[in-house]
């Protein structure tokens, strides 16, 4: 009888584990994150890479940013990981994100991310800490709820604790397909950010975006 070892069991399990490695790249008419402009009304290029296996995921994503001052621009670089799953019509997830920046565009943010969904509704919760350039560390929570229907979506986002302000977003997204070939994803959104969120006057922005996804490895 062949003796089973831990190594042989692991090798036997690896082929059964579905592993997906993908990448994405795109262009947005303006980079706005959680209702807050990050590119001073200018276009932004972005891209990322993601690894997923058995509900677990990890990845990194980067975008150009612009302060409008000619200084402190560069890149936002995010690192994230976690686990997500489904149970019938319900979805759930837990993970973490680290937002970092080059050229002192901003300081680091670190978050615990929680999510839950049912059919067309999704709730996201972020519990975060902002390094604040050596000043007092700021703590914040962020909540958003999104309803989706046939490519259309509407989102309400709310900050709490040391951060304040709300934003409201509505838009449409789909995949452009020609002769059964998927060319790229596209979306159009309208975003209203209130004066508390922007630290001044409220504002409305319209953002168009295209994204191309690539499958690098899958088994």
C-alpha positions, 0 to 999 in steps of 0.5 A: 500500500502506498504511504500517504504523506502530507506533501502528497495530500497537498499535491493532490489537492492543488489541481482541485483548487481553482486559481484565477490570476487577472489584471485590468487597465483603464482610463477615467475622465476623472478619478473620484473616490467615495465622492472626493475628487483625486485628479483635479478634474483631469483624466486618470489612468489606472490598472491592477492585478488580482489573485483569487482562490476558493473565495480568498483574494489578494491584489494591488491597484494603482491610479494616477492622481493630481493635486492641481498644484503641480506638486504632490501628484504621482500615484495612489497604490492600494493593496488589499486582500480578504475572503468573500462567499455566497449563501443562496441570495446572500453575499458576504465578505471580510478583508482589509485595504491599505491605501498609499501614495507617492510624492506626498499626495496624501498619507496612508489609510488602513481599513477593515472592510466588511460587506453584505448583499442580498440580490440587488442590494449591497452594503459596504462598511469600512473602519479605517485609520488615517496616518495624517502626516505625523499629526494626531491619527484620525479614525473614521467609518465609511458606509455605502449602500448600492442598488443595482438593476440591469446595469443601472446602479444608485449609491449613497455613501456616508462618512462618520467619526473624524471624517464627515460628509455624504455623496450620492451616485447614479450611473450605468455600466455594461460591456461593449461586445462586437461579434461575440468578442468582449472589447471592454467595460464602460460606465457613466456616473453622476456624482453629487458630493455635499459641502461637508465632504468637500470642505467647501461648496458642494459639487456635481461631477459626471465621470466616464470610464472604460476598463479592459480585463485580462485573464492571466491564469486560470485552472 
